[in-house]
């Protein structure tokens, strides 16, 4: 009987120690390694991305840039940037130049007029509301790696 009680407590301890459903941890070392892995996959726009996880109403994506991004507006999503390495300039607000709908609720263009510029570096976190024009600029020869948390809005 004593052995059954000990086994029962051991099983309960394992069940209670299990991670909650939906819990994910990306250790810093893994994110650093991911940054190095993304570089060689660069497309013609000097951009590479990797979807880390989609949780239904929000997702997490790793982004590596070695050139300017398009200007964009997400009508139904908030972007949260978490800068991992490098430096870039975020232009936020204003109007998208040459904007075209590229997917449902997504507008992309060539640049932004009237926006505010801010330098971003490692450790910076930025919240960009839905319906807000934004663009990431990266100086020639530089690299910029960040995570994006995309959150659907009602």
Number of C-alpha atoms within 10 A of each C-alpha: 5 7 8 9 10 11 11 11 12 12 12 11 11 9 10 10 9 8 9 8 6 7 6 10 6 8 8 10 9 10 16 13 10 16 23 12 12 18 19 12 13 14 11 7 12 17 21 20 20 15 12 14 14 12 9 8 11 15 16 19 16 23 22 27 26 22 20 19 20 20 23 27 27 22 17 16 22 21 22 18 23 20 22 22 18 17 20 24 18 19 21 23 20 14 19 24 16 12 18 13 12 11 9 9 12 16 20 22 20 15 22 22 13 11 18 13 15 12 12 20 18 15 12 13 15 14 13 18 20 17 17 19 26 27 23 22 21 19 13 9 7 12 18 25 30 26 23 23 21 22 19 16 12 6
